[in-house]
Amino acid sequence: MGSGKRLYIVDTNVLMHDPTSIFRFEEHDIFLPMMVLEELDAAKKGLSEVARNVRQVSRFIGEMMQHQGAGDLDQGLELKEPDGLELHVGTGRLYFQTTMAETHSSLLRDGSFADNEILSTALALQETTSDREIVLVSKDINLRIKAAILGVQAEDYYNDRALDDLSLLYRGLRQHDESFWEAHPQIESWNHNGRAHYRIPLDRENGWYPNQCVAIGEEGGVEAVVKDLEPDSIMLALVDDYYDGKKSVWGIHARNREQNFALNLLMDPDVDFVSLMGTAGTGKTLLALAAGLSQTMDEKRYSEIIVTRATVPIGEDIGYLPGTEEEKMTPWMGALTDNLEVLTQPHEGGEWGRAATNDLLASRVKVRALNFMRGRTFLNRFVIIDEAQNITPKQMKALLTRAGPGTKMICLGNVEQIDTPYLTETTSGLTFAVDRFKDWTHSGHITLKRGERSRLADYASEAL
């Protein structure tokens, strides 16, 4: 092995999480312990995303061995970019463990056998490769702690992060005080389709995005959305007023500024992708369902509403569920049914009217499992992806690429409530979607801040 480069020992969970990770270490070399290959072999069966990722890693390695030969693996394999992938692979090499390491410390005699084998391999490499910087890369924080105790440098896998810090995530709302007008005196204004528009010159100001929500002044002040971006100016359009006493969406009014912006984005036919983030009780699901029902039942813009979500339980799993796809998804859709009850209160007809309303909505609101989305194409659908913080970037791409002509995709979630192993606030598919779509002219995002459930729920979220 040559000198001057780092040698990264890659843990199994990194490969399970991102099958292209072996090509993402730039000019540095990669080392795969025998235990990692054993764990990959044990995890290759099944239809889960982890199993598919493991099989993909094995195919990548198999293709490199086939093209470069497996005669002298001591010299490693050149990390060549697979056909069809644009990963900007560096000049590193892939090495395998060809000799078995002995247990180097009495601390490693008990505990996780696989982790201890990998740590023993790292310790052996430190002894035999003194001219190289050895780094263990793992998404297992406990393994990284054990490595630090034994003097092995360990790092998390960073290439799957959309951002370095969640505080850098696009919030979708830009707030200014009344001095904004004084700072931009040369403003053009006009009316178009009954809505006021403003063209505001900018002096190379950063942080403006298409369909960005702009609030000027205190509550009740100017609320607008960025409709056009030029190098030296922006165009703002005032939003519709969905507050109480004004317009409503399927009987729902906005209770705060962020909810009003959310309803405007959800009702805008020119916005194909909307993401709503916020803590529990901010109204994400209720607003999305109300907008979907209004545009499906009243405006006939969409043929039906499709709701899906990742099936990750909060507590222990309850085993297999009987029935059809929709019946199996019923326990996961409590938030949907709770909000539908709010939205389907008939104004007349009593119990008969309520039953008729529920039957009508059942024919227009479909619940679909995330597992069966591959290969589908949604035409003229209003698709709601609930609990999107538990979806990986790969799953998010698979879902959003299902959209056909006339379809609108809505992502709802709270990155503080991630329940999926190895997903964090910066690696969630929801975070990726918000960050990658912020520059697209047909997408919009808003972070809802204030809970609107009850004073009990508000106090519990703050005090507990």
C-alpha positions in Angstrom: 0.0 0.0 0.0 1.4 3.4 -0.9 1.8 6.3 1.5 0.5 9.8 1.6 -3.2 8.8 1.7 -5.6 8.0 4.4 -6.7 4.4 4.8 -10.4 4.2 5.7 -11.8 1.1 7.3 -15.5 1.1 6.3 -18.0 -0.5 8.6 -20.9 -2.6 7.3 -23.6 -0.1 8.3 -22.1 2.6 6.1 -22.3 0.2 3.1 -25.9 -0.8 4.1 -26.9 2.9 4.3 -25.2 4.1 1.1 -24.1 1.5 -1.5 -22.1 4.1 -3.4 -20.0 5.0 -0.3 -17.0 3.1 -1.5 -16.6 5.6 -4.3 -17.0 8.7 -2.1 -13.6 8.9 -0.4 -11.9 11.0 -3.1 -8.2 10.1 -3.4 -8.0 8.0 -0.3 -7.9 4.2 0.0 -10.6 1.9 1.5 -10.1 -1.3 3.5 -12.9 -3.9 4.0 -12.4 -6.3 6.9 -13.4 -9.9 6.4 -16.1 -9.4 9.1 -17.7 -6.7 7.0 -17.9 -9.1 4.0 -19.4 -11.7 6.3 -22.1 -9.3 7.5 -22.8 -8.2 3.9 -23.3 -11.8 2.9 -25.7 -12.4 5.9 -27.8 -9.4 5.0 -28.2 -9.8 1.3 -31.5 -11.7 1.3 -34.8 -10.1 1.4 -36.8 -7.2 -0.1 -35.8 -4.5 2.3 -33.9 -1.4 1.3 -30.9 -2.6 3.4 -30.8 -5.9 1.5 -31.0 -4.1 -1.9 -28.2 -1.8 -0.9 -26.1 -4.8 0.2 -26.6 -6.6 -3.1 -25.7 -3.4 -4.9 -22.4 -3.1 -3.0 -21.6 -6.7 -3.8 -22.3 -6.1 -7.5 -20.0 -3.0 -7.5 -17.2 -5.1 -6.0 -17.9 -8.0 -8.3 -17.7 -5.8 -11.4 -14.3 -4.4 -10.3 -12.9 -7.8 -9.6 -14.2 -9.1 -13.0 -12.7 -6.2 -15.0 -9.4 -6.0 -13.0 -8.9 -9.6 -12.1 -8.7 -11.2 -8.7 -5.2 -12.7 -9.0 -3.4 -10.4 -6.6 -5.8 -8.7 -4.1 -2.9 -7.7 -1.9 -2.4 -4.8 -4.4 -6.0 -3.8 -4.1 -8.6 -2.9 -6.8 -8.7 0.5 -8.5 -11.9 2.3 -7.5 -13.5 2.8 -10.9 -16.8 4.6 -11.3 -19.6 2.2 -12.4 -21.3 2.9 -15.7 -24.3 5.3 -15.3 -23.1 6.8 -12.0 -21.5 10.3 -11.9 -19.8 10.3 -8.5 -16.5 11.9 -9.5 -14.5 9.0 -8.1 -10.9 9.8 -7.0 -7.7 7.8 -7.4 -8.1 5.6 -4.4 -7.9 1.8 -4.2 -10.0 -0.8 -2.5 -8.2 -3.3 -0.2 -9.4 -6.5 1.5 -8.3 -8.2 4.6 -6.1 -11.1 3.5 -4.8 -12.2 7.0 -6.8 -12.6 10.1 -6.0 -10.3 13.1 -5.7 -11.5 16.7 -7.7 -10.0 19.5 -5.5 -7.1 20.6 -7.0 -6.3 24.0 -8.7 -8.0 26.8 -11.4 -5.3 26.5 -12.5 -7.0 23.2 -13.0 -10.5 24.5 -16.7 -9.9 25.3 -19.4 -7.9 23.7 -20.3 -7.6 20.0 -18.2 -10.2 18.2 -18.5 -8.4 14.8 -17.5 -5.0 16.2 -14.6 -6.5 18.1 -13.3 -8.2 15.0 -13.4 -4.9 13.1 -11.6 -3.1 16.0 -8.9 -5.9 16.1 -8.4 -5.4 12.4 -8.0 -1.6 12.9 -5.5 -2.2 15.7 -3.5 -4.6 13.6 -3.4 -2.2 10.7 -2.1 0.6 12.9 0.8 -1.7 13.9 1.7 -2.9 10.4 1.0 0.3 8.5 2.7 3.0 10.5 3.2 5.4 7.6 -0.6 5.6 7.0 -3.3 7.4 8.9 -5.9 4.7 9.7 -9.5 5.9 10.2 -12.5 3.8 11.1 -15.7 5.0 9.4 -19.0 3.8 11.1 -22.5 5.1 11.7 -22.5 3.1 15.0 -21.7 5.7 17.7 -20.9 2.9 20.3 -18.3 1.4 18.0 -16.8 4.9 17.5 -16.6 5.3 21.3 -14.9 1.9 21.7 -12.5 2.8 19.0 -11.6 6.1 20.8 -11.0 4.2 24.0 -8.5 1.9 22.2 -6.8 4.7 20.4 -8.3 4.1 17.0 -9.3 7.3 15.1 -13.0 6.9 14.2 -15.4 9.1 12.2 -19.1 9.2 11.2 -19.9 8.9 7.5 -20.5 12.5 6.3 -21.2 12.1 2.6 -24.8 11.3 3.1 -25.5 14.6 4.8 -27.6 17.3 3.0 -26.2 19.9 5.4 -23.5 20.1 8.1 -26.0 21.6 10.6 -29.8 21.5 10.7 -29.8 25.3 11.6 -28.6 25.9 8.0 -31.8 24.2 6.5 -34.0 26.4 4.4 -37.0 27.6 6.4 -39.1 29.0 3.6 -39.9 32.2 5.3 -38.1 35.5 5.1 -39.1 38.2 7.6 -38.5 42.0 7.4 -39.6 44.9 9.5 -41.3 48.1 8.0 -37.8 49.5 7.2 -37.7 47.1 4.2 -39.8 49.6 2.2 -37.5 52.5 3.1 -34.4 50.5 2.1 -35.9 49.7 -1.3 -37.6 53.0 -2.5 -37.6 52.2 -6.2 -40.5 49.7 -6.2 -42.9 49.1 -9.1 -46.4 47.9 -8.2 -49.3 46.7 -10.3 -52.4 44.5 -10.1 -52.8 41.3 -12.0 -55.8 38.9 -11.7 -56.9 40.9 -8.7 -53.6 40.5 -6.8 -51.0 43.1 -6.1 -47.5 42.6 -7.4 -44.3 44.3 -6.6 -41.0 44.5 -8.6 -38.2 45.3 -6.1 -34.6 46.1 -7.1 -31.9 44.2 -5.2 -28.3 45.1 -4.7 -26.9 41.5 -4.9 -28.7 40.3 -1.9 -28.5 36.6 -1.2 -31.0 34.3 0.4 -33.9 34.8 -2.1 -35.6 31.7 -3.6 -38.6 31.0 -5.9 -41.9 30.7 -4.0 -40.2 31.9 -0.8 -42.7 33.3 1.7 -42.0 37.0 2.7 -43.5 38.7 5.7 -43.0 42.4 6.1 -44.0 44.0 9.3 -45.8 42.5 12.4 -48.7 40.1 12.3 -51.3 41.5 9.9 -48.7 43.2 7.8 -47.7 42.4 4.2 -47.6 38.7 3.3 -46.2 37.8 -0.1 -44.5 35.1 -2.2 -41.5 35.4 -4.5 -42.9 34.8 -8.0 -39.9 35.8 -10.1 -36.1 36.0 -9.5 -33.8 38.1 -11.6 -30.1 38.9 -11.0 -30.9 42.5 -9.9 -34.6 42.3 -8.8 -37.4 40.1 -7.4 -41.1 40.1 -8.0 -43.5 39.6 -5.1 -47.2 38.7 -5.3 -49.5 39.2 -2.3 -50.9 35.9 -1.0 -54.6 35.1 -0.5 -56.0 35.8 3.0 -57.2 32.5 4.5 -57.6 33.9 8.0 -60.9 33.6 10.0 -63.7 35.7 8.4 -62.0 35.7 5.0 -61.5 32.9 2.5 -61.4 29.3 3.7 -60.1 25.9 2.3 -62.7 23.2 2.9 -63.9 25.1 5.9 -60.4 25.5 7.4 -59.0 28.9 8.2 -55.3 29.8 8.9 -54.6 30.5 12.6 -51.2 32.1 12.1 -48.9 33.6 9.4 -47.1 30.3 8.6 -50.4 28.4 8.1 -51.6 31.1 5.7 -48.5 30.8 3.7 -48.8 27.0 3.7 -52.4 27.1 2.4 -51.3 29.5 -0.4 -48.6 27.1 -1.5 -50.9 24.1 -1.2 -53.6 25.8 -3.3 -51.2 27.2 -6.0 -51.6 25.0 -9.2 -48.2 26.3 -10.4 -46.4 24.7 -7.4 -45.9 21.0 -8.0 -44.0 20.1 -4.8 -44.7 21.5 -1.3 -42.9 20.5 1.9 -44.3 21.4 5.3 -42.1 20.9 8.4 -43.1 21.6 12.0 -43.6 20.1 15.4 -46.6 18.2 16.5 -49.9 20.1 16.4 -48.8 22.8 13.9 -51.5 21.6 11.4 -49.4 20.0 8.7 -51.8 17.1 8.0 -55.0 19.1 8.4 -53.9 21.8 6.0 -52.7 19.3 3.4 -55.9 17.3 3.6 -58.1 20.4 3.4 -56.3 21.6 0.3 -56.4 18.2 -1.2 -60.2 17.8 -0.6 -60.9 21.3 -1.9 -59.0 20.8 -5.1 -60.2 17.2 -5.6 -63.9 17.6 -4.7 -64.7 21.2 -5.5 -62.3 22.4 -8.2 -61.8 18.9 -9.8 -58.2 19.7 -10.3 -57.1 16.2 -9.1 -58.8 12.9 -9.5 -58.0 11.6 -6.0 -55.9 12.0 -2.9 -53.2 9.4 -2.2 -51.8 9.2 1.3 -48.7 7.2 2.2 -46.1 7.1 5.0 -43.2 5.0 6.3 -44.5 2.3 8.6 -42.1 2.8 11.6 -43.8 2.1 15.0 -43.1 4.2 18.1 -43.2 1.2 20.5 -42.9 -2.5 19.9 -44.1 -3.9 16.7 -47.5 -5.7 16.8 -46.8 -8.3 14.2 -48.5 -9.1 10.9 -51.7 -7.3 10.2 -54.6 -8.9 8.4 -56.6 -7.6 5.4 -56.1 -5.7 2.2 -53.4 -3.1 1.7 -55.6 -0.3 3.0 -56.7 -2.3 6.0 -53.1 -3.1 6.9 -52.2 0.6 6.7 -55.1 1.6 8.9 -53.2 1.5 12.2 -50.5 3.8 10.7 -53.1 6.3 9.5 -54.5 7.5 12.8 -53.5 11.0 12.0 -55.3 10.8 8.7 -58.6 9.5 10.2 -58.4 12.1 13.0 -58.1 14.9 10.6 -60.8 13.5 8.3 -63.2 13.6 11.2 -62.6 17.3 11.6 -63.0 17.9 7.9 -66.1 15.8 7.3 -68.5 17.3 9.8 -71.7 17.8 7.7 -73.6 21.0 8.1 -76.9 19.2 7.7 -78.3 15.7 7.4 -77.2 14.4 10.8 -75.8 10.8 11.0 -77.1 10.1 7.5 -75.3 13.1 6.1 -72.1 12.2 7.9 -72.2 8.6 6.6 -72.8 9.8 3.1 -69.9 12.3 3.3 -67.5 9.6 4.7 -68.5 7.2 1.9 -67.9 9.9 -0.7 -64.5 10.8 0.7 -63.5 7.1 1.0 -63.8 6.8 -2.8 -61.5 9.8 -3.3 -58.9 9.3 -0.5 -56.7 6.3 -1.0 -54.2 5.0 1.5 -51.1 3.3 -0.1 -48.1 1.5 1.5 -44.7 2.9 0.7 -43.5 -0.7 -0.1 -45.5 -0.9 -3.3 -44.7 2.4 -4.9 -42.0 1.2 -7.2 -43.0 1.2 -10.9 -46.2 3.3 -10.3 -47.0 6.5 -12.1 -49.5 8.9 -10.5 -51.6 11.0 -13.0 -53.6 14.0 -11.8 -53.2 12.9 -8.1 -52.8 14.9 -4.9 -50.1 12.8 -3.1 -49.4 13.3 0.6 -46.3 11.7 2.0 -46.8 11.8 5.8 -44.0 11.3 8.4 -41.5 12.0 5.7 -38.6 12.4 8.2 -38.4 8.6 8.4 -37.8 8.3 4.7 -34.3 7.9 3.3 -33.1 10.1 0.4 -33.3 7.1 -1.9 -36.9 6.4 -0.9 -37.7 10.1 -1.3 -36.3 10.0 -4.9 -38.3 6.8 -5.6 -41.5 8.5 -4.4 -41.1 11.9 -6.1 -40.2 10.3 -9.5 -43.6 8.6 -9.5 -45.3 11.9 -10.3 -46.9 12.0 -13.7 -48.6 15.0 -15.5 -50.9 17.0 -13.3 -49.7 15.5 -10.0 -48.9 17.5 -6.9 -46.6 16.0 -4.2 -46.8 17.1 -0.5 -44.2 16.1 2.1 -45.0 16.5 5.8 -42.7 15.8 8.7 -40.8 16.8 11.7 -37.1 16.0 11.7 -37.0 16.0 15.5 -39.1 12.8 15.5 -37.0 10.5 13.4 -37.6 6.8 14.4 -35.5 5.1 11.6 -32.1 3.6 12.5 -29.1 5.4 11.0 -31.2 8.4 9.9 -30.4 11.7 11.5 -31.8 15.3 11.1 -29.2 16.0 8.4 -29.5 12.8 6.5 -33.3 12.4 6.4 -35.0 12.3 3.0 -37.2 15.2 4.1 -34.1 17.3 4.8 -32.7 16.4 1.4 -35.9 17.2 -0.4 -36.2 20.7 1.3 -32.6 21.5 0.5 -32.5 20.2 -3.1 -35.8 21.7 -4.2 -35.4 25.2 -2.7 -34.1 26.6 -6.1 -36.8 25.1 -8.3 -39.5 27.5 -9.6 -42.3 25.0 -9.0 -41.7 24.1 -5.4 -42.4 25.7 -2.1 -41.5 25.1 1.6 -42.6 26.6 4.9 -41.7 25.6 8.5 -44.7 25.8 10.8 -43.8 27.1 14.2 -46.8 27.5 16.5 -48.9 24.6 17.8 -52.6 25.0 17.4 -54.0 21.9 19.1 -54.8 23.1 22.6 -53.3 24.9 25.5 -52.6 21.4 27.1 -50.7 20.3 24.0 -48.8 23.6 23.8 -47.7 23.4 27.4 -46.7 19.7 27.1 -44.5 20.4 24.1 -42.7 23.1 26.1 -42.6 21.6 29.6 -41.9 17.9 28.9 
